[in-house]
Amino acid sequence: ASVVVMIDGEESARYALNKDAEIVIKNGDSFNTLVIKDGVASIGSFTAKFPNLSGEVVIPASVTYIGQEAFQNAPITKLTFAPGGTEKLCIAPGAFKNIAVEEIILPDSLEYLDGGNFWNSEYAKNEENWDGYGLYAGNILIQSRPAFEAPDVEAIVIREGTTLIATGSFYGYNKAKTITFPESLLH
């Protein structure tokens, strides 16, 4: 379906989404907001190629799938998932790669996350978000450091309380002999 994007009351472009949606961009001093209407179930691959989007993206609770590279390279500074999602959420590879976001709060409904989703984001660049070799958003291990940064790691310990590990985490850690999983994952 085509979606009309309105900027300051003027129609500016058309973008494809998997379902009809209302997208609103509010201009301000380099702060824009992308709002996707509640009821949208799927955000397609390569959807939001908005080079001037520098503010917040709100993902409604109705979304169950975010496609490959949906928001890649968008200079998003805040990523919000609306509360209340009851269906499981899947985030495909690269959906949020290279975004400027500094804070990530992922929903409890998240069931699948590709490990490269937040690579090269401001969030990943902040050492405070790392626990050893893992990058965490709440209780979700969203990616590991590249194997070339840890070529001799023999033991990997996933921190207690972890509820989900993104696919591809610890890819290339060929010398790892043991991986310790917390009770929180062994249910």
C-alpha positions as CSV (number, residue, x, y, z in Angstrom):
1,A,0.0,0.0,0.0
2,S,1.2,3.5,-0.6
3,V,1.5,5.8,2.3
4,V,1.4,9.6,1.9
5,V,4.1,11.3,4.0
6,M,3.1,14.8,5.1
7,I,5.7,17.3,6.1
8,D,4.4,20.6,7.4
9,G,1.1,19.9,5.7
10,E,2.6,19.3,2.3
11,E,2.6,15.9,0.6
12,S,6.3,15.1,0.1
13,A,6.7,11.5,-1.0
14,R,5.2,8.0,-1.1
15,Y,6.6,5.0,0.6
16,A,5.5,1.3,0.6
17,L,4.4,-0.5,3.7
18,N,2.9,-3.9,4.1
19,K,-0.4,-2.5,5.4
20,D,-2.1,0.9,5.3
21,A,-0.6,3.2,7.8
22,E,-0.5,6.8,8.8
23,I,3.0,8.2,8.9
24,V,3.5,11.7,10.4
25,I,6.7,13.6,10.4
26,K,6.8,16.6,12.6
27,N,9.5,19.1,11.7
28,G,11.4,21.1,14.2
29,D,15.0,22.0,14.9
30,S,16.5,18.9,13.4
31,F,13.9,16.8,15.3
32,N,11.4,14.8,13.4
33,T,9.1,12.1,14.6
34,L,7.9,9.1,12.6
35,V,4.6,7.7,13.9
36,I,3.3,4.5,12.5
37,K,-0.4,4.0,13.1
38,D,-1.5,1.3,15.6
39,G,-3.0,-1.6,13.7
40,V,0.0,-2.0,11.3
41,A,1.2,-5.6,11.7
42,S,4.3,-5.6,9.5
43,I,6.9,-3.0,8.6
44,G,8.4,-4.1,5.3
45,S,12.1,-4.4,4.3
46,F,13.8,-1.2,3.3
47,T,10.7,0.8,4.4
48,A,12.0,3.9,6.1
49,K,14.7,5.4,4.0
50,F,14.2,8.8,5.6
51,P,17.6,10.6,5.5
52,N,16.4,13.5,7.5
53,L,14.6,11.5,10.2
54,S,16.6,12.5,13.3
55,G,14.2,12.0,16.1
56,E,12.0,9.3,17.5
57,V,10.4,6.3,15.9
58,V,7.5,4.8,17.7
59,I,6.7,1.1,16.8
60,P,3.1,0.3,17.7
61,A,2.2,-2.7,19.8
62,S,0.4,-4.2,16.8
63,V,3.6,-4.8,14.9
64,T,4.7,-8.4,14.8
65,Y,7.4,-8.1,12.1
66,I,10.0,-5.6,11.2
67,G,11.7,-6.3,7.9
68,Q,15.3,-6.5,6.8
69,E,17.0,-3.1,6.9
70,A,13.7,-1.4,7.5
71,F,15.3,1.6,9.3
72,Q,19.0,1.0,8.4
73,N,21.0,4.2,8.3
74,A,18.2,6.4,9.5
75,P,19.6,8.9,12.0
76,I,17.0,7.9,14.7
77,T,17.9,9.1,18.1
78,K,15.1,7.4,20.1
79,L,13.5,4.1,19.4
80,T,10.3,3.4,21.3
81,F,8.1,0.2,21.2
82,A,4.6,1.0,22.4
83,P,3.6,-1.1,25.4
84,G,0.9,-3.8,25.2
85,G,2.0,-6.0,22.4
86,T,0.5,-9.5,22.9
87,E,1.8,-11.2,19.7
88,K,5.4,-12.3,19.3
89,L,7.7,-9.8,17.6
90,C,10.3,-10.7,15.0
91,I,13.0,-8.3,13.9
92,A,14.8,-9.3,10.7
93,P,18.6,-8.7,10.0
94,G,19.8,-5.2,9.8
95,A,16.4,-3.6,10.7
96,F,18.1,-1.0,12.9
97,K,21.7,-1.2,11.7
98,N,23.7,2.1,11.7
99,I,21.1,4.2,13.5
100,A,22.0,7.0,15.9
101,V,19.9,5.7,18.8
102,E,21.4,6.0,22.2
103,E,18.8,4.1,24.2
104,I,17.0,0.9,23.3
105,I,14.1,-0.6,25.3
106,L,12.9,-3.8,23.6
107,P,9.4,-5.2,24.2
108,D,8.8,-8.4,26.2
109,S,7.0,-9.8,23.1
110,L,10.3,-10.0,21.2
111,E,10.8,-13.6,20.1
112,Y,13.5,-13.3,17.3
113,L,16.3,-10.7,16.9
114,D,19.1,-10.9,14.4
115,G,22.5,-10.1,16.0
116,G,23.5,-7.4,13.6
117,N,20.6,-5.1,14.2
118,F,22.2,-2.5,16.3
119,W,25.7,-2.7,15.0
120,N,27.4,0.7,14.6
121,S,24.7,2.4,16.6
122,E,25.5,5.0,19.2
123,Y,24.1,2.5,21.7
124,A,26.7,-0.1,20.7
125,K,29.5,2.4,20.9
126,N,28.7,3.2,24.5
127,E,30.9,0.8,26.6
128,E,28.4,1.0,29.5
129,N,25.9,-1.1,27.5
130,W,28.4,-4.0,27.3
131,D,28.8,-6.8,29.8
132,G,32.0,-8.5,28.9
133,Y,31.7,-9.5,25.2
134,G,27.9,-9.1,25.1
135,L,25.8,-6.0,24.3
136,Y,22.6,-6.0,26.2
137,A,19.3,-4.1,26.0
138,G,17.6,-4.9,29.3
139,N,17.6,-8.7,29.6
140,I,18.3,-9.3,25.9
141,L,21.7,-10.1,24.5
142,I,21.5,-8.1,21.3
143,Q,24.9,-8.9,19.9
144,S,28.5,-9.8,20.8
145,R,31.8,-8.1,20.0
146,P,33.3,-9.1,16.7
147,A,35.4,-12.3,17.0
148,F,38.5,-10.4,15.8
149,E,38.3,-8.4,19.1
150,A,38.4,-11.5,21.1
151,P,40.3,-14.1,19.2
152,D,41.4,-16.2,22.2
153,V,38.2,-16.3,24.2
154,E,37.8,-19.9,25.5
155,A,34.8,-19.4,27.9
156,I,31.6,-17.4,27.3
157,V,29.3,-16.6,30.2
158,I,25.8,-15.3,29.4
159,R,24.7,-13.0,32.3
160,E,22.0,-14.1,34.7
161,G,18.5,-12.8,33.9
162,T,19.1,-13.0,30.1
163,T,15.8,-13.9,28.4
164,L,16.8,-13.9,24.7
165,I,20.0,-14.2,22.7
166,A,20.1,-12.6,19.3
167,T,21.0,-15.0,16.4
168,G,24.6,-14.8,15.3
169,S,25.9,-13.8,18.8
170,F,29.4,-15.1,19.3
171,Y,29.7,-16.1,15.6
172,G,33.4,-16.8,14.9
173,Y,34.4,-17.4,18.5
174,N,36.0,-20.6,17.3
175,K,38.3,-21.1,20.4
176,A,35.4,-21.0,22.8
177,K,35.3,-24.3,24.6
178,T,32.5,-23.5,27.1
179,I,29.4,-21.4,27.1
180,T,27.6,-20.9,30.4
181,F,23.9,-20.2,30.1
182,P,21.9,-18.7,33.0
183,E,18.9,-20.3,34.6
184,S,16.7,-17.6,33.1
185,L,17.3,-19.2,29.6
186,L,16.9,-22.8,30.7
187,H,13.1,-23.0,31.1
